[in-house]
Amino acid sequence: MKIIRVEPIPLQLPFASPFKISHGEAREMLEVLIVRIHTDEGIVGVGETQAWRRQGSAETLVNLVRTVQDHFEPILLGRSPFDISGTLHALNEAMYNTLYAQAAVGDALYDIVGRALGVPVHVLLGGECRNRVRIGAILSMKPTVEEVIDSAVVAYERGFRHFGLKIGVDPAVDVKNVAALRTRFGDRIVLRVDANGALSYDAALALLRKLEPYDIDVAEQPVAIWDLAGLAALSRATTIPIMVDESVSTEHSLLEVIRQRAATVVQTKIAKNGGIYRVNRLWHLAAAAGMRIFPGNHPSTSIATAAVAHICGAWPGPLMEGPFAVGRCGSLATDIVTNPIVPEDGEIAVPTAPGLGVELDMDRIAALRVDV
């Protein structure tokens, strides 16, 4: 079996309501790149990435499409889709650290191999260790405390018990939101906070100490992506465990976090970390260092959601209740597959159909496609 064509498909999907983090304006649309890889035996695989711009990533749909078409496709043509590790090594050698683009290509290869062998991707990763995965919900920034509580109530009624609250713009508002959530739900929920790297060390320390009485499970990326020393100092100065997200892209960056003891939790994302192949490697490294693993994603469709679900399904160790299905938990107004992944009672089922286990809805693709 050989690869004969690589087809990048740029899309814009609407958010159900504006999605706000500590950096930039509230987002109305999600920019997604779907990559379809065609083979000479008629099997087509799909993978997803996002053009997500924040601290640590400056992707656009234009640069993702050009990277895949101009630089990756010549390397991919004629190769066997079964040569996943060799192919991803070749892509990284050609364009170092293009993890967002590599993610969609690598996951499409896994999809092809699973379809060719008639098995779901988690079987390719070592076999089924769990068939359902508990997930967390994201509470994005809202204009009022009441709106934050309302969004949490909706998620709670859908079975979610693990919440990640976006913080990092106004510390007084952050404390009010955390206090209101704890008052409303008591110890019935696990509460986490995420500043997306927006705070200085002094501001982060002051805020986290004010949040300590509210039983915060973990504080995600409180300071900037480059400030590992600051993260390490915070880890020693507060009782709230520290999580890295933006600071970790490759195994090298995770190794440096481990060396400095800058965090005890790591969040991975399919796009940010280069897809199934590289995320799986990061998990093994984190587990060896005794870190907790937080499966995440940028807001995404059922394709990237399925990719993380398969890694979880094959993982034999403990996992935190990560927000890797954030796009499927109500953040996005639509999906692009005929069999969407739907959370039930705060869990999702690991897909069992061959490959990633999801099928593109080509009518929806046509409606959401954009020219770049």
C-alpha positions in Angstrom: 0.0 0.0 0.0 1.3 3.4 -1.0 0.3 7.0 -0.4 -0.8 8.7 -3.6 -2.4 12.0 -2.5 -2.4 14.3 0.5 -5.5 16.6 0.7 -5.6 19.5 3.2 -9.1 20.8 3.9 -9.2 24.2 5.7 -12.4 24.9 7.7 -14.0 27.4 10.0 -16.4 26.1 12.7 -18.5 28.5 14.8 -18.3 28.4 18.6 -21.7 27.9 20.3 -20.8 31.0 22.3 -17.7 33.2 22.4 -14.7 31.3 23.8 -12.5 33.5 26.0 -9.1 32.8 27.5 -6.6 35.2 29.1 -5.0 36.2 25.8 -6.8 38.1 23.1 -10.4 38.7 22.4 -13.2 36.2 22.7 -13.2 33.8 19.7 -16.2 33.4 17.5 -14.8 30.8 15.1 -12.4 27.8 15.3 -10.0 27.3 12.5 -9.5 23.7 11.7 -7.3 21.8 9.2 -8.4 18.3 8.2 -5.9 16.2 6.3 -7.1 13.3 4.2 -4.4 10.9 3.0 -5.3 8.7 0.0 -3.7 5.4 -0.8 -3.5 3.3 -4.0 -5.8 0.7 -2.4 -8.6 3.2 -1.9 -8.3 3.5 1.8 -8.4 7.1 3.0 -7.3 8.3 6.5 -8.2 11.5 8.2 -6.4 13.6 10.9 -7.2 17.0 12.5 -5.2 20.0 13.7 -6.2 23.5 14.6 -4.8 27.0 13.7 -4.8 28.0 17.4 -3.0 31.2 18.3 -1.9 31.8 21.9 1.3 31.9 23.9 3.4 29.2 22.4 1.6 28.8 19.0 1.1 31.2 16.1 -0.5 28.9 13.6 -2.7 30.1 10.7 -4.7 28.0 8.2 -2.5 29.4 5.4 0.8 28.2 6.9 -0.7 24.8 7.8 -2.0 24.2 4.3 1.3 25.4 2.7 3.4 23.2 5.1 1.3 20.1 4.3 1.1 20.7 0.6 4.5 22.2 -0.3 6.7 20.4 2.2 5.1 17.3 3.5 3.3 15.9 0.4 6.5 15.4 -1.6 7.9 13.3 1.3 4.7 11.3 1.8 4.0 10.3 -1.8 5.0 6.7 -2.5 5.6 5.9 1.2 3.8 3.1 3.0 1.2 4.5 5.5 2.4 1.7 7.9 5.8 3.6 8.2 4.5 6.0 10.8 7.6 6.6 13.0 9.9 6.8 10.0 7.6 9.2 8.2 7.1 11.5 11.1 10.9 11.6 11.6 11.3 12.6 8.0 8.7 15.3 8.3 10.4 16.7 11.4 13.8 16.6 9.7 12.4 18.5 6.7 10.6 21.2 8.9 11.6 21.0 12.5 9.0 21.5 15.2 6.0 21.8 12.8 4.0 19.8 15.3 0.6 21.3 14.5 0.9 20.2 10.8 2.6 16.9 11.7 -0.3 16.0 14.0 -2.9 15.8 11.3 -0.7 13.8 9.0 0.4 11.3 11.6 -3.1 10.7 12.9 -4.3 10.2 9.3 -1.7 7.4 9.0 -2.9 5.7 12.1 -6.4 5.9 10.7 -5.3 4.3 7.5 -3.5 1.4 9.3 -6.4 0.8 11.6 -8.8 0.7 8.6 -6.5 -1.6 6.6 -6.2 -4.1 9.5 -9.8 -3.8 10.6 -8.9 -2.7 14.1 -9.4 0.6 16.1 -6.3 2.7 16.7 -6.1 1.9 20.4 -5.3 -1.7 19.4 -2.3 -0.4 17.5 -1.2 1.4 20.6 -1.1 -1.7 22.8 -4.7 -2.9 23.2 -7.8 -1.9 25.2 -7.2 -1.0 28.8 -10.4 1.0 29.2 -13.5 1.4 27.1 -14.8 4.6 28.6 -13.0 7.8 29.7 -14.2 10.3 32.2 -13.6 13.9 31.0 -13.5 17.4 32.4 -15.4 20.6 31.3 -13.9 24.0 30.5 -15.4 27.1 32.0 -14.3 30.0 29.7 -14.3 33.6 30.9 -17.7 35.2 31.1 -18.7 38.9 31.8 -20.3 38.0 35.2 -20.0 35.5 38.0 -23.6 34.5 37.4 -22.8 33.5 33.8 -19.9 31.4 35.0 -22.1 29.6 37.5 -24.8 29.1 34.9 -22.3 27.4 32.5 -21.1 25.2 35.3 -24.6 24.2 36.2 -25.3 23.2 32.7 -22.1 21.0 32.6 -22.9 19.6 36.0 -26.4 18.5 34.9 -24.8 16.7 32.0 -22.7 14.6 34.4 -19.5 16.6 34.6 -17.7 16.7 38.0 -14.3 18.1 37.0 -14.1 21.8 36.0 -11.3 23.9 34.6 -11.8 27.6 35.1 -10.0 30.1 32.9 -8.3 32.8 35.0 -5.5 35.4 34.5 -7.0 38.7 33.6 -8.5 40.2 36.8 -7.4 38.4 40.0 -10.3 39.8 42.0 -12.7 38.4 39.5 -10.8 35.1 39.5 -11.2 34.8 43.3 -14.9 35.7 43.2 -15.5 33.0 40.5 -13.7 30.3 42.4 -15.4 31.2 45.6 -18.8 31.2 43.9 -18.2 27.8 42.3 -17.1 26.2 45.6 -20.1 27.7 47.4 -22.5 26.5 44.7 -21.1 23.0 44.4 -19.2 22.3 47.6 -17.0 19.2 47.4 -19.2 17.6 44.7 -16.8 18.9 42.0 -13.0 18.9 41.4 -12.0 22.5 40.6 -8.9 23.4 38.5 -7.7 26.8 37.2 -5.9 27.8 34.0 -4.1 31.1 33.4 -2.7 30.2 30.0 0.7 31.7 31.0 -0.8 35.2 31.5 0.6 36.0 35.0 3.9 37.3 36.3 5.5 35.3 39.1 4.4 37.8 41.8 0.9 38.0 40.5 0.6 34.2 40.2 1.9 33.6 43.7 -0.5 36.2 45.2 -3.4 34.8 43.4 -2.7 31.1 44.1 -2.3 31.8 47.8 -5.7 33.5 47.8 -7.1 30.4 46.0 -5.5 27.8 48.4 -8.6 27.7 50.8 -10.8 26.6 47.9 -9.3 23.2 47.4 -7.9 23.7 43.9 -6.7 20.4 42.4 -4.2 22.0 40.1 -3.2 25.4 38.6 -2.4 25.2 34.9 0.4 27.3 33.4 0.2 30.2 35.7 3.3 32.0 34.3 4.8 32.3 30.8 5.9 29.5 28.6 9.6 30.3 29.1 9.6 30.8 32.8 10.3 27.2 34.0 12.3 28.7 37.0 9.1 30.6 37.9 7.0 27.5 37.7 9.5 25.6 39.8 9.5 28.3 42.4 5.6 28.4 42.5 5.6 24.6 42.9 7.6 25.1 46.2 5.7 28.2 47.3 2.1 27.1 47.1 0.1 24.1 48.2 -1.7 24.0 44.8 0.0 21.5 42.4 1.3 23.1 39.2 0.5 21.9 35.7 2.4 22.6 32.5 0.7 23.0 29.1 2.2 25.7 26.9 5.7 25.0 28.2 5.7 21.5 26.8 5.8 20.9 23.1 8.4 18.2 22.6 10.1 15.5 24.7 13.0 17.9 25.2 10.8 20.5 26.8 9.2 18.0 29.0 12.6 16.7 30.1 13.6 20.2 31.2 10.3 20.5 33.2 11.2 17.2 34.9 14.8 18.2 35.6 13.7 21.5 37.2 10.8 19.9 39.0 8.8 22.8 37.5 5.4 20.9 37.6 3.9 17.7 38.8 1.2 17.5 36.1 1.5 17.8 32.3 -1.3 18.5 29.8 -0.9 17.2 26.2 -2.9 18.2 23.2 -3.1 16.5 19.8 -2.2 19.5 17.7 0.3 21.2 20.1 2.3 18.0 20.7 2.3 16.5 17.2 -0.5 13.9 17.2 -1.0 10.4 18.6 2.5 9.2 18.1 4.3 12.0 19.9 1.6 12.4 22.6 2.0 8.7 23.5 5.8 9.2 23.9 5.2 12.2 26.2 2.9 10.2 28.4 5.5 7.4 28.9 8.1 10.0 29.8 5.8 11.8 32.2 4.8 8.6 33.9 8.4 7.6 34.3 8.9 10.9 36.2 5.9 10.3 38.4 3.9 13.1 36.9 0.1 13.1 36.6 -1.2 13.0 33.0 -4.0 15.4 31.9 -5.3 14.5 28.4 -6.3 17.7 26.7 -7.1 19.3 23.3 -7.7 22.6 21.8 -11.4 23.0 21.0 -11.8 20.4 18.3 -14.1 18.2 16.3 -14.8 14.5 16.9 -11.7 13.6 14.9 -9.1 15.0 17.3 -11.4 14.0 20.2 -11.3 10.4 19.0 -7.5 10.5 18.6 -7.1 11.3 22.3 -9.7 8.8 23.3 -7.7 6.0 21.6 -4.5 7.0 23.5 -6.6 6.9 26.7 -8.1 3.6 25.8 -4.7 2.0 25.4 -3.1 3.6 28.5 -2.7 1.1 31.4 -2.0 3.7 34.1 -4.0 6.4 35.9 -5.3 9.5 34.0 -6.8 12.7 35.1 -10.2 13.8 33.8 -8.9 16.0 31.0 -10.9 18.4 28.8 -9.9 16.7 25.5 -13.5 16.6 24.4 -14.0 20.4 25.0 -15.3 20.9 21.5 -17.8 18.1 21.9 -19.0 19.3 25.3 -20.9 22.3 23.9 -18.1 24.7 22.9 -18.6 24.2 19.2 -21.9 24.7 17.5 -21.4 21.9 15.0 -19.3 18.9 14.0 -18.0 17.4 10.8 -18.6 13.7 11.1 -21.6 11.5 10.6 -21.1 9.8 13.9 -20.2 12.5 16.4 -18.6 11.6 19.7 -21.2 12.6 22.4 -20.3 12.7 26.1 -22.7 10.8 28.3 -22.8 11.4 32.0 -19.4 13.1 31.9 -17.7 10.3 30.0 -17.0 9.3 26.4 -16.8 5.8 24.9 -13.5 4.9 23.2 -14.4 4.3 19.5 -14.4 0.6 18.5 -14.7 0.9 14.7 -11.6 0.5 12.5 -9.1 3.4 12.5 -10.1 6.5 14.4 -13.7 5.2 14.2 -15.3 8.4 12.8 -16.5 9.2 9.3 -16.4 12.6 7.6 -19.7 14.3 6.7 -18.7 15.7 3.3 -21.8 17.9 3.2 -20.8 19.6 6.4 -17.2 19.8 5.2 -18.3 21.6 2.0 -20.4 24.0 4.0 -17.6 24.9 6.4 -14.7 24.9 4.0 -12.8 28.2 3.4 -10.4 29.4 0.8 -6.9 30.2 2.0 
